[in-house]
Amino acid sequence: MIYCVKPGLTQMNIMPKYNYIAKTLQGEPRSGTLEARDEHQVARILRREGCILISTRSEEGLKQKRKFTVSIPFLGWISLTEKIMFARNLRVMIAAGVPLPRALKILARQSKNKKLRKILLDIREEIIKGKTFSDALGKYSNIFSELFFSMIRVGEETGTLEEVLRVVVQQMEKEYQIKSKIKGAMIYPAVIVFAMVCIGILMLIVVVPKLSKVFTELGVELPMTTKLVIAIGTFLEKFWFTLPLGILFLLILLRVVLKTRIGKLVFDTSILKIPIISPIIKKSNSAHTVRTLSSLIAAGVPIVRSLEIVSGSLSNVRYKKAISEAAEKVKKGGKLAEALREHEDIYPSLVIQMIEVGEETGETANILEKLAEFFEEEVANTTKNLSAIIEPVLMLIIGAVVGFFAISMIQPIYSMMQTL
């Protein structure tokens, strides 16, 4: 620890101790511990030694704060939109010449998200202590992606932080657009399925038990399908509270399974085989891969490191594994196009061919950027027509369910009328 205050200038031991952060007139960071009556005296002592006080905190107050503060990290969530606004506003401030610590303080005050505000202020303190922006961001790898962290580091090393932030904002905006289009396309099917399930449960709880009593009074011989429907309806009528508990249990179980390596692999592999969903998954992951790779290569990040970053930014295990294996082969001297050729089941041949052209011409970044725009447009067109594709499928499913229910309930009535 480097102190800016001479030992002879410290006060008596009965005074409280203050941890301080200061800077010399030459801009060098200094920190340490000083005994003084209050914060004002700390500032005066440091000023006599040619230092400017940045921040100070009493050790007693710090201990009390640590003792009584309870941190619950899973409370609070920072959306992609908030991250985009942060990166965009930070770029504007840096372009205007605002110092980074001050820019972070202003953005923290403007943020309505308490968690993001706390993170920005903490990053600001780390920068004031002498850390780089990228090193301070590394503490929050669960909030900011590896791509964000790596691009900021490139910007610091090359002195092009403003340009790097422009690329990062563009990347996040494209990611947000793709996710929004996919979510928007899935709203209609989700609403229909939810309504169908709610109506079905209501029928089982309200209508089926009443029909069951009628059948019992009449002594009608019931077919197996009718017995099954009546058994489900009777159970839900008596134990309806088990339904939300069962759904909650299944959701928790699914979440736990997806956190395991095998469970995530099975899920990601299965979703790539669903006829309607598979093309969207493949095109969106291809678009993310080529755009991220294009941005990193254009920023001057080495190809192997770029592939490692891309692998870390992908959520699908199959794509993550494919890019990770490609990075290992490129590290050994192989070509990226040849490395990806083994994964033509998940990456379209167009991606491999265009990467091969880029490697031959030395225009990999530009070609990948154009390819990303093509796939993003493909995702937009596919999601635009998704409702029209899913609608007839949903109608068939609804028709089959309604038909099964109707036949199960009407068949005993029909049999009873024939015996009369």
C-alpha positions in Angstrom: 0.0 0.0 0.0 1.3 3.4 -1.0 0.6 6.3 1.4 0.5 10.0 0.4 0.8 11.2 4.0 4.0 11.4 6.0 3.9 9.4 9.3 4.5 12.6 11.2 1.3 14.2 10.1 -1.0 11.6 11.4 -3.1 12.4 14.5 -3.5 10.7 17.8 -4.6 7.1 17.9 -7.8 7.9 19.7 -9.1 9.5 16.4 -11.2 7.4 14.0 -9.4 5.8 11.0 -10.4 6.7 7.4 -9.7 4.7 4.3 -9.1 7.2 1.5 -8.5 7.3 -2.3 -6.6 10.3 -3.7 -4.6 11.4 -6.7 -1.4 13.4 -6.9 -1.2 16.6 -9.0 0.5 14.4 -11.6 -2.6 12.2 -11.8 -1.1 9.1 -10.0 -3.6 7.2 -7.8 -2.9 6.9 -4.1 -4.8 5.1 -1.3 -4.3 4.3 2.3 -5.5 4.8 5.9 -5.3 8.0 7.9 -6.4 8.9 11.5 -8.3 12.2 11.6 -11.2 14.0 13.4 -13.4 14.0 10.3 -13.3 13.8 6.5 -12.6 17.5 6.1 -9.3 17.1 8.1 -8.4 14.1 5.9 -8.8 16.4 2.8 -6.7 19.2 4.4 -3.9 16.8 5.3 -3.8 15.3 1.9 -3.9 18.8 0.3 -0.8 19.8 2.2 1.0 16.8 0.8 0.0 17.7 -2.8 -2.8 15.2 -3.1 -6.5 15.7 -4.0 -9.0 13.6 -2.0 -11.3 11.5 -4.3 -13.3 9.6 -1.7 -13.0 8.5 1.9 -14.8 6.2 4.2 -14.4 5.5 8.0 -13.4 2.0 9.0 -16.0 1.9 11.7 -18.8 2.9 9.3 -17.5 0.4 6.8 -17.6 -2.4 9.3 -21.2 -1.5 10.3 -22.2 -1.4 6.7 -20.7 -4.8 6.0 -22.3 -6.2 9.2 -25.9 -5.2 8.5 -26.1 -5.1 4.7 -27.7 -8.2 3.2 -26.9 -8.8 -0.5 -29.3 -10.8 -2.6 -27.7 -11.0 -6.0 -30.6 -12.8 -7.8 -33.0 -9.9 -7.0 -33.1 -7.4 -9.8 -32.6 -8.0 -13.5 -30.9 -5.9 -16.2 -32.6 -6.1 -19.5 -30.8 -6.0 -22.9 -32.6 -2.7 -23.6 -31.0 -1.1 -20.5 -27.6 -2.4 -21.6 -28.1 -0.9 -25.1 -29.0 2.5 -23.6 -26.0 2.4 -21.3 -23.6 1.6 -24.1 -25.2 4.2 -26.5 -25.1 7.0 -23.9 -21.6 6.2 -22.8 -20.4 6.4 -26.4 -22.0 9.8 -26.8 -20.4 11.1 -23.6 -17.0 9.8 -24.6 -17.3 11.4 -28.0 -18.1 14.7 -26.3 -14.9 14.4 -24.2 -16.6 13.6 -20.8 -14.1 11.8 -18.5 -15.0 8.1 -18.1 -15.6 8.3 -14.2 -17.9 11.3 -14.6 -19.7 9.7 -17.5 -20.4 6.6 -15.4 -21.6 8.7 -12.5 -24.0 10.6 -14.7 -25.3 7.4 -16.3 -25.7 5.8 -12.8 -27.9 8.8 -11.7 -30.0 8.5 -14.9 -30.6 4.8 -14.5 -33.9 3.7 -13.0 -32.5 0.2 -12.4 -31.0 0.0 -8.9 -28.8 -2.9 -9.7 -27.4 -1.3 -12.8 -26.9 2.0 -10.9 -24.9 0.1 -8.1 -22.8 -1.7 -10.7 -21.9 1.5 -12.6 -20.9 3.3 -9.4 -18.8 0.3 -8.4 -17.1 0.3 -11.8 -16.4 4.0 -11.4 -14.7 3.5 -8.1 -12.5 0.8 -9.5 -11.5 3.1 -12.4 -10.7 5.9 -9.9 -8.5 3.4 -8.0 -6.5 2.9 -11.1 -8.1 -0.1 -12.8 -8.9 -0.1 -16.5 -12.5 0.0 -17.7 -12.3 -3.6 -19.0 -10.8 -4.9 -15.8 -13.6 -3.3 -13.8 -16.2 -4.8 -16.2 -14.6 -8.3 -15.7 -16.0 -8.3 -12.2 -19.5 -8.4 -13.7 -19.2 -11.2 -16.3 -22.7 -12.4 -15.4 -24.1 -9.0 -16.5 -21.9 -7.9 -19.4 -21.1 -10.5 -22.1 -17.6 -11.6 -23.0 -18.1 -9.8 -26.3 -18.7 -6.5 -24.5 -15.8 -7.0 -22.2 -13.4 -8.0 -25.0 -14.4 -5.2 -27.3 -13.9 -2.6 -24.5 -10.4 -4.0 -23.9 -9.6 -3.7 -27.6 -10.9 -0.1 -27.6 -8.6 0.8 -24.6 -5.6 -0.8 -26.2 -6.0 0.9 -29.6 -7.5 4.2 -28.3 -10.7 3.7 -30.3 -13.2 3.2 -27.4 -15.8 5.4 -29.1 -15.7 3.4 -32.3 -15.7 0.1 -30.4 -18.8 1.2 -28.4 -20.5 2.0 -31.7 -19.9 -1.6 -32.9 -21.0 -3.0 -29.5 -24.2 -1.0 -29.6 -24.9 -2.1 -33.2 -24.3 -5.7 -32.2 -26.7 -5.6 -29.2 -29.3 -3.8 -31.3 -29.2 -6.5 -33.9 -29.5 -9.2 -31.2 -32.4 -7.3 -29.6 -34.2 -7.1 -33.0 -33.9 -10.8 -33.7 -35.1 -11.8 -30.2 -38.0 -9.3 -30.4 -39.1 -10.8 -33.8 -38.9 -14.3 -32.5 -40.8 -13.5 -29.3 -43.4 -11.5 -31.3 -44.0 -14.4 -33.7 -44.5 -16.8 -30.7 -47.1 -14.6 -28.9 -50.1 -15.7 -31.0 -49.4 -19.5 -30.8 -48.7 -19.1 -27.0 -52.0 -17.3 -26.4 -54.0 -19.8 -28.4 -52.4 -22.8 -26.5 -52.8 -21.1 -23.2 -56.5 -20.4 -23.9 -57.0 -24.0 -25.1 -55.5 -25.4 -21.9 -57.5 -23.1 -19.6 -60.8 -24.0 -21.4 -59.9 -27.7 -21.2 -59.2 -27.5 -17.5 -62.4 -25.6 -16.9 -64.4 -28.2 -18.8 -62.8 -31.0 -16.8 -63.5 -29.4 -13.5 -67.0 -28.0 -14.1 -68.7 -30.0 -16.9 -67.3 -33.5 -16.7 -68.2 -34.2 -13.0 -71.8 -33.3 -13.7 -72.0 -35.6 -16.7 -70.3 -38.3 -14.6 -73.1 -38.1 -12.1 -75.7 -38.4 -14.9 -74.0 -41.5 -16.3 -73.8 -43.1 -12.9 -77.5 -42.5 -12.2 -78.5 -44.0 -15.5 -76.1 -47.0 -15.1 -74.6 -46.6 -18.6 -71.6 -48.7 -19.6 -68.8 -46.3 -20.3 -66.0 -46.7 -22.9 -62.4 -46.5 -21.8 -61.9 -43.0 -23.2 -64.9 -41.7 -21.2 -63.7 -43.3 -18.0 -60.3 -41.7 -18.5 -61.8 -38.2 -19.0 -64.1 -38.6 -16.0 -61.2 -39.8 -13.8 -59.2 -36.8 -14.7 -62.1 -34.4 -14.2 -63.0 -36.0 -10.8 -59.4 -35.8 -9.6 -59.1 -32.1 -10.6 -62.5 -31.3 -9.0 -61.3 -32.6 -5.6 -57.6 -31.7 -5.9 -57.5 -28.7 -8.2 -54.8 -27.1 -6.0 -52.3 -29.8 -7.2 -52.5 -28.4 -10.7 -50.6 -25.1 -10.1 -48.2 -26.9 -7.7 -47.6 -29.6 -10.4 -46.9 -26.9 -13.1 -44.5 -25.1 -10.7 -42.7 -28.3 -9.9 -42.3 -29.1 -13.6 -41.0 -25.7 -14.3 -38.4 -25.9 -11.5 -37.5 -29.5 -12.6 -37.0 -28.3 -16.2 -34.9 -25.4 -15.0 -32.7 -27.7 -13.0 -32.4 -30.2 -15.8 -31.4 -27.4 -18.3 -28.6 -26.4 -15.9 -27.0 -29.8 -16.3 -24.6 -30.5 -19.2 -26.5 -33.5 -20.4 -30.0 -31.9 -20.0 -28.9 -28.8 -21.9 -27.4 -30.9 -24.7 -30.5 -33.0 -25.1 -32.8 -29.9 -25.1 -30.6 -28.0 -27.6 -30.3 -31.0 -29.9 -34.0 -31.7 -29.7 -35.0 -28.1 -30.5 -32.9 -28.3 -33.7 -35.1 -31.1 -35.0 -38.5 -29.5 -34.6 -39.7 -28.8 -38.1 -41.1 -25.2 -37.7 -38.7 -24.0 -35.0 -35.5 -25.5 -36.4 -35.0 -23.1 -39.4 -35.4 -20.1 -37.1 -32.9 -21.5 -34.5 -30.3 -22.2 -37.2 -30.6 -18.9 -39.0 -30.6 -16.8 -35.8 -27.5 -18.7 -34.5 -25.8 -18.4 -37.8 -26.5 -14.6 -37.9 -25.2 -14.2 -34.4 -22.0 -16.2 -35.1 -21.1 -14.3 -38.3 -21.9 -10.9 -37.1 -20.0 -11.3 -33.8 -17.1 -12.8 -35.6 -17.1 -9.9 -38.1 -17.2 -7.3 -35.4 -14.3 -8.9 -33.5 -12.1 -9.4 -36.6 -12.8 -5.8 -37.7 -11.7 -4.6 -34.3 -8.4 -6.3 -34.6 -9.0 -9.3 -32.3 -7.0 -12.4 -33.4 -9.1 -15.1 -35.2 -8.6 -17.8 -32.5 -9.5 -15.4 -29.6 -12.5 -14.2 -31.7 -13.8 -17.7 -32.1 -13.4 -18.3 -28.4 -15.4 -15.2 -27.6 -18.1 -16.2 -30.1 -18.3 -19.7 -28.5 -18.8 -18.1 -25.1 -21.6 -15.8 -26.4 -23.7 -18.6 -28.0 -26.4 -20.2 -25.8 -27.0 -23.3 -27.8 -24.6 -26.1 -26.7 -24.3 -27.6 -30.3 -23.2 -24.2 -31.7 -21.0 -23.5 -28.8 -19.2 -26.9 -29.2 -18.9 -26.4 -33.0 -17.2 -23.0 -32.7 -15.0 -24.2 -29.8 -13.7 -27.2 -31.9 -13.2 -24.8 -34.9 -11.0 -22.6 -32.7 -8.8 -25.5 -31.7 -8.3 -26.5 -35.3 -7.6 -22.9 -36.4 -5.1 -22.7 -33.6 -3.3 -25.7 -35.1 -3.0 -24.0 -38.5 -6.3 -25.1 -40.1 -8.7 -23.0 -42.0 -12.0 -21.9 -40.4 -14.1 -22.9 -43.4 -12.7 -26.5 -43.3 -13.2 -26.6 -39.5 -16.9 -25.7 -39.9 -17.5 -28.1 -42.8 -17.9 -30.9 -40.2 -20.9 -29.0 -38.8 -23.0 -28.5 -42.0 -26.0 -30.0 -40.1 -26.2 -26.8 -38.0 -24.4 -24.2 -40.2 -25.8 -23.7 -43.7 -23.4 -24.4 -46.5 -23.6 -20.7 -47.5 -21.9 -19.7 -44.3 -19.0 -22.1 -44.9 -18.7 -21.0 -48.6 -18.6 -17.3 -47.7 -16.1 -17.8 -45.0 -13.9 -19.7 -47.5 -14.2 -16.8 -49.9 -13.3 -14.4 -47.1 -10.2 -16.4 -46.2 -9.0 -16.4 -49.8 -9.6 -12.7 -50.4 -8.7 -11.3 -47.0 -12.1 -9.7 -46.7 -13.5 -12.0 -44.0 -14.9 -9.2 -41.8 -16.8 -7.4 -44.7 -18.1 -10.7 -46.1 -19.3 -11.9 -42.7 -21.1 -8.5 -42.1 -23.0 -8.9 -45.4 -23.8 -12.5 -44.6 -25.1 -11.5 -41.1 -27.5 -9.0 -42.8 -28.7 -11.7 -45.1 -29.5 -14.2 -42.3 -31.1 -11.4 -40.1 -33.4 -10.6 -43.0 -34.1 -14.4 -43.4 -35.0 -14.6 -39.7 -37.3 -11.6 -40.1 -39.1 -13.1 -43.1 -39.4 -16.5 -41.4 -40.9 -15.1 -38.2 -43.2 -12.8 -40.2 -44.8 -15.9 -41.8 -44.6 -18.1 -38.6 -48.1 -17.3 -37.5 -49.5 -18.3 -40.9 -47.6 -21.6 -40.7 -48.5 -22.5 -37.1 -52.1 -21.5 -37.4 -53.3 -24.6 -39.3 -51.2 -26.8 -37.1 -52.8 -25.3 -34.0 -56.3 -25.7 -35.6 -55.6 -29.4 -36.2 -54.4 -29.9 -32.6 -57.4 -28.1 -31.2 -59.7 -30.0 -33.4 -58.2 -33.3 -32.3 -58.5 -32.4 -28.6 -62.1 -31.1 -29.0 -63.0 -34.2 -31.0 -61.6 -36.6 -28.5 -63.5 -34.8 -25.6 -66.7 -34.6 -27.6 -66.6 -38.3 -28.6 -65.8 -39.4 -25.1 -68.8 -37.5 -23.7 -71.3 -38.1 -26.5 -70.6 -41.7 -27.2 -72.2 -42.9 -23.9 -75.3 -40.7 -24.5 -75.6 -42.1 -28.0 -75.3 -45.7 -26.7 -78.0 -44.9 -24.1 -80.4 -43.5 -26.8 -80.0 -46.7 -28.8 -81.0 -48.9 -25.9 -84.2 -46.9 -25.3 
